[in-house]
Amino acid sequence: MTKDDWLELTVLEKKKYNYLVEIEDITRQLAESLDRNDQVSARMLVAMRQDPIRLLAEISESARARQDALPEEGREALRELLAGTAASGDGQRIFQEQAGKTRRLLEQVVAMDRRVSLRMAGEHSFYQTGRSG
């Protein structure tokens, strides 16, 4: 893979990260509105979250398509980096760092979303019904 390939993948990871930051902020505000029993704000925040979630899904799909378009050796190098293999150049190192930051933030957002969802929907929550994985 070329340095431009790594740069393009890094840019997509950064975009995912930025949408996750927005989702995290709105989710935090949603949790706070639930703490205050402010149902109007909670409904508004749930609606506001839809755009960044949709945009995150679109960027994630673009990243998957870009990864799928790589030659097999590029896909293998990417899998190894994501599994923790040491980067062999600046482009790989920067991508690996950004992908790690994105993954860690995603884990935090999912945990926060799980708490909010269970609080709002209880036994009808996406997380309670086992559909979450």
Secondary structure, 3 states (H helix, E strand, C coil): CCHHHHHHHHHHHHHHHHHHHHHHHHHHHHHHHHHCCCHHHHHHHHHHHHHHHHHHHHHHHHHHHHHHCCCHHHHHHHHHHHCCCCCCCHHHHHHHHHHHHHHHHHHHHHHHHHHHHHHHHHHHCCCCCCCCC
